Amino acid sequence: MRRLIALLLSTLALSVAAQTRPKLEPIPEPPPPPAGLNEALEPQVTITKRGEDKVEEFRMSGKLYMMKVTPPHGVPYYLIDNAGNGIWSRQDVRDSGLRVPMWVIGTF
C-alpha cells in the first residue's frame, strides 16, 4: 500500500515538473486618449478640513455641485445642489434613494 502511494505521488510530482512555462510577452502601452476629449468635463475635487470634519468639494466647470462631509465618527454624508440654485439637500450614504421591496414570499 505504501509503495502504491509513493508511486502515485512520484508520478504526480513528475507530471508537474514536466510542465513548461509559457513565454510571457510585455503588455503593450495603452492607446492615447481620443481627440477632442474635454478635460473641463472631469470634476475637480478639493479636500479641506473644517473643524474636525473632512470636506470634499466637487466642482464641474468651476461650479460647486456636491460636498462630501466625513465627521470624526466616520459616517459620511453628502450635500447635493440638485437644481443648481444654491439650495443644498442632505443625502446619507446609507440612504441611496433606492427602496428595495421586502415582501415575505414564503415561510417554512
N, C-alpha and C positions, 0 to 999 in steps of 0.2 A: 504494500500500500504506500509506504514511504517512497519507494522507488518511482511509483507512478506519479505521485505528487511532484517529486523532484524533476521528473521528465517533463511534465506539463509546464512547470514553472520555467525550466530552461528553454522549452520551445517558445513560450510566450516572450521571454527575455530576448531570444534570438530574433523573433519576428519584429520586435520593437527596435532592436539595434539595426536591423536590415533596412529600415525605412530611411529615405533620403529627404533632406530638407529642400523645399522648393526654392528656386532662386528668387529673391525679392528685388523688386525694382523701386527706385525712389519715386515718391509721389510727385506728380507734375505741379508746377506753380498754378495757383488759381487764376482764372482769367481776370482781366481788368474790369472795373465796374462799367456798366453800359453808358454810352454817351448820353448827355442830357440829364443825368441824374442830378437833381437839385438837393444839395446838402442843407438848404434852408428848411426843407420839409422834415428834417430829423429834429426831435425835441432836444432842447438844451436843458440839462439838469444842473441845478445849483444846490449844494448841500451846505446848510448853516446850522448853528446851534442857537436856540432861543431859550435861555434859562437852562433847564436840564433836558429839554426836548430837542430831538434832531429833526430838522425840517428840510425836506427835499422839494424844491420848487421846479416844476416842469413848465417850460415856455416853448411856444411854437411861433416862429417869426417875431420873437420879442414880446409876445403877449402871454401873460401868466394864465394858465387854464386849469392847473391842478397842483395841489400840495399834498405831500405825504408826511404826516406828523407821527413820529415814534417817541412816545413818552418813556421815562426811565423804566417803567414796569414792563415795557417791551411789546405791548399790544398796539400796533399801528392803526391809524385811521386816515382816511383821505378827505380832503376838502376839494370839491369839484365845482367849477363855474360852468354849468351846463349850457346856459344861453349866451354866455359871453357878456353879461350885463353887470358883473361885479357882485352878484348875489351867490354866496357860497353855500353849498349843501354838504352835509357830512355823510360819509359813507364808510361804515366799518368794514374791515377786511372780512369778517365772518359773514357780513350781510352783502352778498353779491347781487341781490335783487332777483335771483333765481329761486323760485319756490318749487320744490320737488314734491309731488303728491305722495302722501304717506297713508295709503289705504291698506287695510288688512284684507288680504286676498283669501287667506285660509289659515286656520289654526289646527294643530294636531294635538 
